[in-house]
Amino acid sequence: MQEVLKIENLKKHYKPRGRVASRSSYIKALDGVNLLVPEGEIHSIVGETGSGKSTLGRIVAGLVEPTEGRVTVNGIDMFNSSRDKVRDLRKKVQIIFQDPYGSLNPRFTVKKIIEEPLKLNHVEFDRERITDILRKVGLTPPEDYMNRYPHELSGGQRQRVSIARSFVVNPSFVVADEPVSMLDASMRVSFLDLIAEIQRERGISMILISHDISIAYYLSRKINVLYLGRIVEYGNADDVVNDAMHPYTKALVQSVPKLGKIEEKEVEIKGNIQTSSSSISGCKFRDRCMFAMEKCATEDPGLKEVKKDHYVACHLY
């Protein structure tokens, strides 16, 4: 199957804030990520806040430049191609933002919000295209919503507008960054179903970013577990959830009631996620891992295939 997105050795480093920071020190938001997403598939990036998943999504969407590495979409290098190629590519890659309140221009009507990406990408359109996408996302009749402003909509309606804005240009790739995290729990499944329906109908490839592994399991074909800028486990969604191998993945699965086959309290992790600095050696998870051993402090485990199409970065395997 043809690959739509290819990420190679992607790194993003930031200078720490404050005068006491060393000139040579930096924070590794992403530290050598490799990823392939074939045509028409949804792959998830899962991890806690601070893992680097939103940075990854913003780089794929072209909103942030990487420090190192390559991002290619449909064979075109997003950051090292001609201006014309990059401009054409940008309209093929869209993002659904997490915040349905802050991501919509409060001065624009719904009609203008959805028209904006079409105009920016020089896509010809008519009123029917706008009404069709509003119907598709469940804002019916469209005429009742076209001239409303964001403050006149509920949170769920705003997120439907955000979804419509992302899909109206018929992209080939979509980044969905925590698309349901700010919605009521009762609404989340219906929104995931809506996104999946449009994705299937149009054959769109997608990255779903989430802190909740149950959402990734529900929607995606494959799951990448990200910790401090590195993928620590990767595989088919069923394998990652029902046969989790990395202690961090096990803890994520264990935190969701009735998900996977991990017994209660089988795995415990200590403390909270920290930033990944340039001085950290060995396994980045070792300070929180109940199974940490001596070599975890000095040797980087690296991703290895432990079962068919199931990879883990851990010295336990």
N, C-alpha and C positions, 0 to 999 in steps of 0.2 A: 504494500500500500504506500502511496506517495506521501512523503513527509511534508507538512506545511510549515512547521516551526522546528528549527534546529538551533540549540544553544550549545556553545562550545567554550569550556573553561571560563565561564562568566565570573568576573570579579567586580565588586564595587566597594571602594574604600573611602572613608570619610575622615577628615581631620577632627580630632576631639575638640570640643569647645573649652575655653578657659586658658589663662596665661600659663598655668603650670604644666600644660601638655608639652611633651617633648616634640621637637620638630620632626623627628624620625618615627614617631608613633602614629598609628592610625587605627581606626575601627574598621573591621572587615564585615560589612553588611552582607556581602556575598563573597564566597571564597572558593571559586573553582566549580561552578555548577554546570553540569551537562544534562541536556534534556532533548528528547525528540517527541513531537506530537504529530501523528499521522493525520491525514485528511479525514474529517468527519468524526473525530474522537474528542472526548473530554478527558483531560488529565488534571489531577488535583495537586496543589501544593498545600501541605498541611503543617502547621506549627504554631507555637505560642507567639504572642506579641513580642517582637524583638528578634524573631528568627530570620528575618530577611525576606519573607514571602511577598510583602507589598512592594518592596524595592524591586524584586524580580519582576513583578507584574508591571510596574511603571516603566521599567527598561524595555520589556517586550512591547508595551504600548507606545514606545518612542518618546516618553515624557522625561526620562532621565537617561543620561549617557553612562555607559559602563566605564570602569577604570581599565578593564582589560577583557579580552574574549570577543566572541562573535555571536551575533544574533541574526539569523537568516529566516526570512519568511518567503515562501514560494521561490526559494533559491536566491533571493536578493538580500544582500547584506544591509541591514537597517542603518548602520552607522558608517559604512565605508563604500557607498555607492554614489552615483551622480545625483545631483539635486532633483532632476526630473524623475529618476527612478524612485527615490525616497518619497517624493511627493505623491506619486502614484501608489506607492506601497502604503502610505499612512492612511489612505481612505479604505484600505482593505483590512486594517487592524483597528479595532475599537475596544473601548473599556467601559464596563459597568461599574460605577463607583459604589463604595460602601454606604456613603451618607446621602440619602435621598433629600436631605434638607439643605446641605451645603453645596451639593454638586449642580444644582439648577439655578440659573440666573433669576433672581427674584423680580427683575424688571421685564423679563420676557414672558409672553403668553406661552401656553403649551404648543400652539402652532409654531411660534417663532423658535422655541427650543428645539423642536424636531426638525425644522427647516435648516437650522444653523449648520449641522455637519454636512448637509447636502450642498449648501452654498460654499462652505469652506473648501470642499473637495470638488467643486465645479461639476456637480452631478445634476443633470436636468431632471426636473420633477414637476408634478402638478398636484392639485389639491387631492386627487384620488389616492396618490401615494401616501399622503399624510393620513387620510381617513382610513386607509387599509391597515396601516401599522397600528393605529389607535384601536381599531377593532381587534386586531390580533392580540394585543396585550390586555384586552378586556375593558377598555375605556369606551363604553358604548352607551348611547349613540355618540359618535365622535363629535358631532356638532355641539354637544353639551359641555365639551372639555376644551375645544380649540381655543377659545378666547379667555380661558381662566388663567390666573397667575398661580405660582406655586403655593402661596400662602392660603389659597382657596381650596387646596387639595389635602386629603389625608396623607399620612406617611406611606400607606400602601399605594395610593394613587400616584404619589410622586415617584415611587420606585418603578411603577409601570411606565411612567413617562421616561424615566432614565433608561429602561430596557428598550423602549421604542426608539429613543434617540440613538442607541448603539446599533440596533439592527436595521434601521431605515436605509442605510447606505449599502446594504447587502454585503457585509464584510466577509472575508474568508477566514478571519481569525478574531476571536473575542477573548478579552481578559475580563473575568468576572471576579472582582475584588470584594470578598465578603458581601455578596449581593443581598443576603437576607439577614445579616446579623443585627440590623437595627429595626427589624420588623417583629411584630408579636409572634410568639411561637405558633399560634393557631394559623398564621398566614404563610409560614415558611414553606411548607410542602407544596402548596398551590403555586407559589412563585418559582420554586425549583422545577416543578412540572411544566410551567409556562416556558421557562428558559430552555428546558430540554426539548420541548415540542418544536420551538422555533429552530433550535440547533439541528434537530433531526431533519426537519422539512427542508432546510436550506443547505444541509451538508457542511455546516460550519465547524471548524476546529476550535477548541476552547481550552483555556486554562482556568480552572476554578480555584480561587484562593480562599482558604478557610482555616480558622483556629479549631473548628469542630470536625473531627474525623468522621462523625456519623453523617454529616452533610456530604463530605467527599465520597463516602461509601455509597450513599444513595444515588448520587448523580454521575460519578465518573467511572471510566473503564480502568484507569491506572491511578495509583496514588504515589506521590513523592513526599516523604516526610523530611522536613527541613529543620535543622537545628544550628543556630549561630552561623548561618550562611552556607551550610553544607548539607547535601542530601545524605541522610543516615540510613534510609531504607526506601526501597522502590520496588514496585511490582504490581500485579493485577490487584484490583481493589479487594477481591475476596481473599487473596493470599495475605495481603498486608494486614487486614483486619482480623481474619480468622486464624492466621498462623503468624502473628506478629513476632518478630525476632529481636529487634533492637529494644533495649530496656525503655528508651524514650517512647517508641511506638507503643509498646505494651502499656505504658502509663497513660498515653492518650486514649487508647481503646478502653482501658479500665475506668477512665473518668466518665465514660458514657454508659448509663444503665442499659443493660440488655443488649450490648453490642459486643460481638466477637465471643471468643471462648475462654477468655482470661478470667480466672477466679478472682474474687474480691481480695484486695490487698496482696496479690501475688507479687506486685512490683510497687515500690515506693521510690519517689524521687525527692531529693532534698532541695530546699531553697527555691529561688526564682531564677529565671534565665538572666544571664548577664550579657554585657557587650563582649564581642570577640575582638581582642586587641592583637596587634602584630606580634606580641611577645608570647602568646599562648602556644604551647607545643603539645604534641600528642593528641589524645582524644579530647575534644572540646566539652564532652558531656561528663567527663570523669568525676568532677567535683560534686555532681548531683547523683551519681550512679551507685547503687548499692552493691554492684558487682565489680567495681573498679579494682584493678590489680596494678602491680608495679609498672608494667610496660605501657599501661594506658597513659602514663605521664610523659613518656618519651617517644612512643611510636604512634604515628598516625595510622589508624586501622585501614583506611581506604575502603571503597566499595568493592565487594566481591560477590559473585554469584554463588549462593548457597543451595538454591533449588532452581529449577528451570524458570527463567525470567523473573527471579526473585533475588534482589540484591540487598546486602546489609553491610554497614561499616561498623564492625564491632569485633573486638579481640576474643569474644566468646565463641566465634565460629571460624 
